[in-house]
């Protein structure tokens, strides 16, 4: 029972502690995504634009290239200027690296630094974050399950915030190589975010509130994308790209201080949670009831043979391909293809994520309502909402590419695409909690870590497919995206499940008759196992 100062502090909170955690977790995800995606918009101002539209460097106007009004009225002047610039640059060309170019162009005012990086190089840099991101998922999930998610998550995001803050200094000193390495380090720090959060939610989210918690917490991704796009555009319109990294890195440091004070891995560790809420959670959260007995080692042998888990992993690969195509390359599409200025790009890039954030709440409440009323099962809900979040956006981005240079219609289709993707959080995103409440941290790590490969491949592939950033090239990239989304979604529909798997609690479910691979590992000091062994010995 709470007494003294703990009782006084608990009365300061007007909402339950599980929702305090949900809000701070939302801000954690939001900060993670702002620091992850701020480079996507900043790079459009960091890199010197290629004014050539043909292989030989000559300026030409094609029906496949969108021009703004100024371009149309000054086409002749632009051609002459391009020729002069080409001659000037040719005299000062430096030797390019065989892997990543890192030459710089300093403009006359001595403040703005532009980098001469090819589209392929930019694709490598944009995907570099995920080289580190995939490596720390599984270790982060296992650490969160063993020690709790608070410090695993907190320290990881702290390191990402520090790296984000020093990005301008590092990239100016070391160019593309240094930025690539720094982004890999940022990815290493951010990798445990989702597994650690899932491990914490398994101890804080009652089963009847899972979809709601998923919408709140993971909707932070859209807040991060909104803030990263919207404020980056404003900052760079009124200043330089350096300030983008200073602002979002600083906000990450502030979040860490609040997280350290307010949040705890487990309700039973929380110093000022109310007695009534602690009792409620202990009676309604499966993981807390299981926590009274220590878990067996992670059943890797069963995980590797779990068809529902593989279906979830494959679906996540497809989702991430579509999602990161939008997140990473939409600003480049708006700037390079549709010819928006940086301020407009910031505004318009944020609109789809506003729609996705709002839609995630609507889909979450609708999902909980339909399950509670018995309109469909949890398994059907996961498949329905995952399908909406996969095929809908894929079709919409195709339609956007065929809208040509009609910027209004293109933006509308992008907004509709991300609105439909909001169903993802009520679908496969919270599926790990369904199939494995005990090992959901590790499961989430496997799913997210494997799926993040898409975030490495897709930006680089798009860079290769769109060397000139024409509409025709981008249509090909979007068709590839649709194909990946549809194929992976079909696999999920056929093979996914939403029931607790037998390997998540062998003592409760036992071994299925089809299992022919020997017993799963158990704790040596498990009193229940020792008791069973003793009984078997007495019978013999």
C-alpha positions in Angstrom: 0.0 0.0 0.0 1.2 3.5 -0.9 2.1 5.8 2.0 3.9 9.1 2.6 5.4 10.8 -0.4 4.6 8.0 -2.8 0.9 8.4 -2.0 1.2 12.2 -2.4 2.9 11.9 -5.8 0.4 9.3 -7.1 -2.4 11.8 -6.5 -0.7 14.3 -8.8 -1.5 12.2 -11.8 -5.0 12.6 -13.2 -4.8 9.6 -15.5 -3.7 6.0 -14.7 0.0 5.2 -14.8 -0.5 2.8 -17.7 -1.6 5.8 -19.8 1.3 7.9 -18.5 3.5 5.2 -19.9 1.5 5.1 -23.1 2.0 8.8 -23.6 5.8 8.7 -22.8 6.1 5.6 -25.1 4.3 7.6 -27.8 6.8 10.4 -27.4 9.6 7.8 -27.5 8.5 6.5 -30.8 7.9 10.1 -32.1 11.4 11.1 -31.1 12.9 8.0 -32.6 11.2 8.7 -35.9 12.0 12.4 -36.0 15.7 11.6 -35.5 15.4 8.8 -38.1 13.6 10.7 -40.9 14.9 14.3 -40.5 17.7 13.4 -42.9 15.2 12.4 -45.6 14.2 16.0 -46.0 17.4 17.7 -45.0 19.3 15.8 -47.7 17.3 17.6 -50.4 19.1 20.8 -49.2 22.4 19.2 -48.3 23.0 17.9 -51.9 23.6 20.1 -54.9 20.8 19.5 -57.3 21.6 17.9 -60.7 20.1 20.3 -63.2 20.9 18.0 -66.1 18.2 15.7 -67.4 20.2 13.7 -69.9 23.2 11.4 -69.7 25.6 13.8 -71.5 24.8 16.7 -69.2 22.9 18.7 -71.7 19.7 20.5 -70.6 16.5 19.3 -72.1 12.8 19.5 -71.5 10.7 16.4 -71.6 7.1 15.6 -71.1 8.2 13.2 -68.5 9.8 15.9 -66.4 7.7 18.3 -64.3 8.6 22.0 -64.4 7.5 24.7 -62.1 6.4 28.1 -63.5 9.8 29.7 -63.1 11.4 26.9 -65.0 9.1 27.3 -67.9 9.6 31.0 -68.2 13.4 30.9 -67.8 14.2 27.7 -69.8 16.5 29.4 -72.2 18.3 31.2 -69.4 18.6 28.0 -67.4 20.2 26.2 -70.3 22.8 28.9 -70.7 23.5 29.0 -67.0 23.8 25.3 -66.8 26.4 25.3 -69.5 28.4 28.0 -67.7 28.1 26.1 -64.4 29.2 22.8 -66.1 32.4 24.6 -67.4 33.1 26.0 -64.0 32.6 22.7 -62.1 34.6 20.8 -64.7 37.7 22.9 -63.9 37.5 22.1 -60.3 36.4 18.4 -60.4 38.0 16.2 -57.8 38.6 12.5 -57.9 35.4 10.6 -56.8 35.6 7.6 -54.4 34.8 4.3 -56.0 32.2 3.6 -53.3 30.8 6.8 -52.0 31.5 10.3 -53.3 32.2 12.9 -50.6 33.1 16.1 -52.5 31.7 19.4 -51.3 30.6 22.7 -52.9 30.8 25.7 -50.7 28.7 28.6 -51.9 29.8 32.2 -51.9 28.3 33.1 -48.5 30.5 30.6 -46.8 27.7 29.2 -44.7 25.7 26.7 -46.8 27.5 23.5 -47.6 26.3 21.4 -50.5 27.5 17.9 -51.2 27.9 16.4 -54.7 26.5 13.0 -54.1 24.9 10.8 -56.8 21.4 9.4 -56.5 22.9 6.0 -55.7 25.1 7.5 -53.0 22.1 9.3 -51.4 20.3 5.9 -51.4 23.1 4.3 -49.5 23.2 7.1 -47.0 19.4 7.1 -46.5 19.6 3.3 -45.9 22.7 3.3 -43.7 20.7 3.8 -40.6 19.1 0.4 -41.0 22.5 -1.4 -41.2 22.8 -0.8 -37.5 19.1 -0.9 -36.8 18.8 -4.6 -37.8 21.8 -5.7 -35.6 20.4 -4.7 -32.2 16.8 -5.8 -32.5 17.3 -9.3 -31.1 19.8 -8.5 -28.4 17.6 -5.5 -27.4 14.5 -7.7 -27.2 16.3 -10.3 -25.1 17.8 -7.7 -22.7 14.3 -6.1 -22.4 12.7 -9.4 -21.5 15.4 -10.1 -18.9 16.0 -6.7 -17.3 13.0 -4.7 -18.4 12.6 -2.3 -21.2 13.0 1.1 -19.4 16.8 1.4 -19.6 17.2 -0.7 -22.8 15.0 1.7 -24.6 16.1 4.9 -22.8 19.9 4.4 -23.3 19.4 3.4 -26.9 17.5 6.5 -27.8 19.9 8.6 -25.7 22.8 7.5 -28.0 20.7 8.2 -31.1 19.9 11.7 -29.8 23.6 12.5 -29.2 24.5 11.3 -32.7 21.8 13.3 -34.2 22.9 16.4 -32.4 26.5 16.2 -33.7 25.5 15.3 -37.3 26.3 18.7 -38.9 29.8 18.8 -37.4 30.6 15.2 -38.4 29.3 15.4 -42.0 31.1 18.7 -42.7 34.3 17.2 -41.4 34.1 13.8 -43.0 31.6 14.0 -45.8 29.6 11.0 -46.9 31.8 8.4 -45.3 31.4 10.0 -41.9 27.7 10.5 -42.3 27.3 6.8 -43.3 29.1 5.6 -40.2 27.2 8.0 -37.9 23.9 6.9 -39.2 24.8 3.2 -38.7 25.6 4.1 -35.0 22.3 5.8 -34.7 20.6 2.7 -36.0 22.4 0.6 -33.4 21.0 2.8 -30.7 17.4 2.8 -32.0 17.2 -0.9 -32.8 16.0 -2.0 -29.4 13.1 0.6 -29.4 10.2 -1.5 -30.7 11.2 -4.8 -28.9 11.7 -3.0 -25.6 8.4 -1.2 -26.0 6.6 -4.4 -26.8 8.1 -6.1 -23.7 6.9 -3.2 -21.6 3.4 -3.2 -23.1 3.1 -6.9 -22.4 3.2 -5.9 -18.7 1.2 -2.7 -18.9 -1.6 -3.3 -21.5 -4.7 -5.3 -20.5 -5.8 -7.7 -23.3 -9.1 -5.7 -23.8 -7.0 -2.5 -24.4 -4.3 -3.8 -26.7 -5.5 -2.3 -29.9 -6.0 1.1 -28.2 -2.5 0.9 -26.7 -1.1 0.0 -30.0 -2.8 2.9 -31.7 -1.5 5.4 -29.0 2.0 4.2 -28.7 2.9 3.2 -32.3 0.9 6.2 -33.6 3.9 8.1 -32.3 5.7 7.0 -35.5 3.3 9.3 -37.5 3.8 12.2 -35.0 7.5 11.7 -35.6 7.1 11.7 -39.3 4.8 14.8 -39.1 7.1 16.7 -36.9 10.2 15.6 -38.9 8.7 16.7 -42.2 6.8 19.8 -41.1 9.3 21.4 -38.9 12.3 20.5 -41.0 10.7 22.3 -43.9 10.1 25.4 -41.8 13.6 25.4 -40.3 15.3 25.0 -43.6 13.1 27.6 -45.3 14.1 30.2 -42.6 17.6 28.9 -41.9 20.0 26.1 -42.7 19.8 22.3 -42.6 22.2 22.2 -39.7 19.5 23.4 -37.3 17.2 20.4 -38.1 19.6 18.0 -36.4 20.3 20.4 -33.5 16.6 20.7 -32.7 15.6 17.0 -33.0 18.7 15.8 -31.2 18.0 18.3 -28.3 14.4 17.1 -28.0 15.6 13.5 -27.7 17.8 14.5 -24.8 14.9 16.2 -23.0 12.7 13.2 -23.6 15.3 10.9 -22.0 15.3 13.0 -18.8 11.5 12.7 -18.5 11.5 9.0 -19.3 14.0 8.3 -16.6 11.8 9.9 -14.0 8.3 8.9 -15.0 8.4 5.4 -16.5 9.1 1.9 -15.2 9.4 -1.5 -16.8 6.8 -3.2 -14.6 3.8 -2.0 -12.6 5.1 -3.9 -9.6 8.3 -1.8 -9.7 6.5 1.5 -10.0 7.0 3.6 -6.8 3.8 5.7 -7.1 1.2 3.7 -9.0 -2.1 3.5 -7.2 -2.9 0.3 -5.3 -6.1 -0.1 -7.3 -4.4 0.1 -10.7 -1.6 -2.3 -9.6 -4.3 -4.8 -8.5 -6.2 -4.3 -11.8 -3.1 -4.9 -13.9 -2.0 -8.0 -12.0 -5.4 -9.5 -12.5 -5.8 -8.6 -16.2 -2.3 -8.8 -17.8 -1.2 -12.3 -18.7 2.5 -11.5 -18.6 2.3 -10.2 -15.0 0.7 -13.5 -13.9 3.3 -15.4 -15.7 6.0 -13.2 -14.2 5.5 -14.8 -10.8 7.3 -17.8 -12.3 10.5 -17.3 -14.3 10.3 -18.0 -18.0 12.0 -20.8 -19.7 14.8 -20.0 -22.2 13.7 -18.6 -25.5 12.4 -21.6 -27.6 14.6 -20.9 -30.7 14.0 -24.4 -32.1 10.2 -23.8 -32.1 10.5 -20.2 -33.3 12.4 -21.3 -36.4 9.6 -23.8 -37.2 6.6 -21.5 -36.4 4.6 -20.9 -39.6 2.5 -18.1 -38.1 5.8 -16.3 -37.0 7.3 -16.6 -40.5 4.0 -15.3 -42.0 4.3 -12.3 -39.7 7.9 -11.7 -40.6 7.2 -11.9 -44.3 4.2 -9.5 -44.0 6.4 -7.1 -42.0 9.0 -7.1 -44.8 6.3 -6.1 -47.3 4.9 -3.4 -45.0 8.3 -1.9 -44.3 9.0 -1.9 -48.1 5.9 0.2 -48.7 6.3 2.3 -45.6 9.9 3.3 -46.0 9.4 3.9 -49.7 6.9 6.6 -48.5 8.9 7.8 -45.5 12.4 7.9 -47.1 11.7 8.9 -50.7 8.4 10.9 -50.7 10.3 14.2 -49.9 12.7 13.5 -52.8 9.7 12.7 -55.1 8.0 16.0 -54.1 11.2 18.0 -54.5 12.9 16.4 -57.5 9.8 15.3 -59.5 6.9 17.5 -58.6 9.3 20.5 -58.1 7.9 21.7 -54.7 10.1 24.2 -52.8 11.5 23.0 -49.5 8.8 24.8 -47.4 6.0 23.2 -49.4 7.7 19.9 -49.3 7.8 20.0 -45.6 4.2 20.9 -45.3 2.9 18.4 -47.9 5.2 15.6 -46.7 3.7 15.8 -43.2 0.0 15.7 -44.4 0.0 11.9 -45.2 1.3 11.2 -41.7 -1.4 13.4 -40.0 -3.9 11.3 -41.9 -2.3 8.0 -40.9 -2.1 9.1 -37.2 -5.8 10.0 -37.1 -6.7 6.9 -39.0 -4.8 4.6 -36.6 -7.0 5.7 -33.7 -10.1 5.2 -35.7 -9.1 1.8 -36.9 -8.0 0.9 -33.3 -11.3 1.8 -31.8 -13.2 0.1 -34.6 -11.2 -3.0 -34.2 -11.8 -3.2 -30.4 -15.5 -2.5 -30.9 -16.0 -5.2 -33.5 -14.1 -7.8 -31.5 -16.0 -6.9 -28.3 -19.4 -7.2 -30.2 -18.3 -10.4 -31.8 -18.5 -9.2 -35.3 -15.2 -10.9 -36.1 -12.5 -12.8 -34.3 -9.1 -11.4 -33.3 -7.5 -13.5 -36.0 -9.9 -12.1 -38.7 -9.3 -8.6 -37.4 -5.5 -8.9 -37.8 -5.9 -10.2 -41.4 -8.5 -7.6 -42.4 -6.6 -4.6 -41.1 -3.3 -5.9 -42.4 -4.8 -6.2 -45.9 -6.2 -2.7 -45.8 -2.8 -1.4 -44.7 -1.0 -3.3 -47.5 -2.9 -3.3 -50.7 -4.7 0.0 -50.3 -1.5 2.2 -50.1 0.2 0.2 -52.9 -2.7 0.9 -55.3 -2.8 4.6 -54.2 0.9 5.3 -54.9 0.5 3.8 -58.4 -2.4 6.2 -59.0 -0.3 9.1 -57.7 2.4 8.3 -60.2 -0.1 8.2 -63.1 -1.5 11.6 -62.1 1.5 13.1 -63.9 2.5 16.6 -62.9 -0.9 17.4 -61.3 0.5 18.0 -57.9 -2.9 18.3 -56.2 -4.1 14.9 -57.3 -0.7 13.3 -56.5 -0.7 14.7 -53.0 -4.3 13.5 -52.4 -3.4 10.0 -53.4 -0.4 10.0 -51.1 -2.7 11.1 -48.3 -5.2 8.4 -49.0 -2.4 5.8 -49.1 -1.1 6.7 -45.7 -4.6 6.9 -44.3 -5.2 3.3 -45.2 -1.8 2.3 -43.8 -3.1 3.5 -40.4 -4.9 0.1 -40.2 -1.5 -1.5 -39.7 -1.4 -0.8 -36.0 -4.6 -2.8 -35.4 -3.4 -5.6 -37.7 0.0 -7.2 -37.8 1.8 -4.7 -35.6 0.3 -6.1 -32.3 0.1 -9.7 -33.6 3.3 -10.6 -31.5 1.2 -9.9 -28.3 -1.4 -12.4 -29.6 0.9 -15.3 -30.5 3.5 -14.9 -27.7 2.8 -12.7 -24.7 5.8 -14.2 -22.9 8.4 -13.7 -25.6 6.9 -10.8 -27.4 10.1 -8.7 -27.0 12.1 -11.3 -28.8 9.4 -11.9 -31.4 9.1 -8.2 -32.1 12.9 -8.1 -32.5 12.9 -10.9 -35.0 10.0 -9.4 -37.0 11.2 -5.8 -37.0 14.9 -6.6 -37.4 14.3 -8.9 -40.4 11.7 -6.5 -41.9 14.2 -3.6 -41.6 16.2 -5.2 -44.4 13.5 -3.6 -46.7 14.6 -0.2 -45.4 18.2 -0.9 -46.5 17.3 -2.3 -49.9 14.4 -0.1 -51.0 16.1 3.4 -50.9 19.2 2.0 -52.7 17.0 0.2 -55.3 14.9 3.4 -55.8 18.2 5.3 -56.3 19.2 2.9 -59.0 15.8 2.9 -60.7 15.5 6.7 -60.6 18.9 8.1 -61.7 17.2 11.1 -63.4 14.1 11.3 -61.1 11.6 11.2 -64.0 8.0 10.2 -63.6 8.5 7.1 -65.8 11.4 5.9 -63.5 9.4 6.5 -60.4 6.4 4.6 -61.8 8.6 1.5 -62.1 9.7 1.9 -58.5 6.1 2.2 -57.3 5.1 -0.9 -59.3 7.8 -2.9 -57.6 6.5 -1.6 -54.2 2.9 -2.7 -55.0 4.1 -6.2 -56.1 6.0 -6.7 -52.8 3.0 -5.5 -50.7 0.5 -7.8 -52.5 2.6 -11.0 -52.4 3.6 -10.6 -48.7 0.0 -9.8 -47.7 -1.3 -13.0 -49.4 1.2 -15.1 -47.4 0.0 -13.4 -44.2 -3.6 -14.0 -44.9 -3.1 -17.7 -45.5 -0.7 -18.6 -42.7 -1.1 -16.1 -39.9 -2.7 -16.8 -36.5 -3.8 -14.7 -33.5 -3.8 -17.4 -30.8 -1.1 -18.0 -28.2 1.3 -20.5 -29.7 2.0 -23.7 -27.8 5.7 -22.9 -27.5 4.9 -19.7 -25.7 3.8 -21.8 -22.6 4.6 -25.5 -23.0 3.4 -26.2 -19.5 0.0 -24.8 -20.3 -0.5 -26.1 -23.9 1.8 -29.1 -24.1 3.5 -30.4 -27.2 1.5 -30.8 -30.4 1.3 -34.2 -31.9 3.1 -33.0 -35.0 6.2 -31.9 -33.0 9.0 -34.4 -33.7 12.1 -32.3 -32.7 12.6 -33.1 -29.1 11.8 -31.2 -25.9 12.3 -27.4 -25.7 14.8 -26.1 -23.2 13.6 -25.5 -19.6 15.2 -23.9 -16.6 17.3 -26.3 -14.6 16.1 -24.8 -11.3 12.4 -24.9 -12.3 10.6 -26.2 -9.2 7.7 -27.5 -11.2 9.9 -29.5 -13.5 11.8 -30.9 -10.5 8.6 -31.9 -8.9 7.4 -33.7 -12.0 10.8 -35.4 -12.3 10.5 -36.5 -8.7 7.0 -37.9 -9.2 8.2 -39.8 -12.3 11.2 -41.2 -10.4 8.9 -42.5 -7.5 6.6 -44.2 -10.0 9.6 -46.0 -11.6 
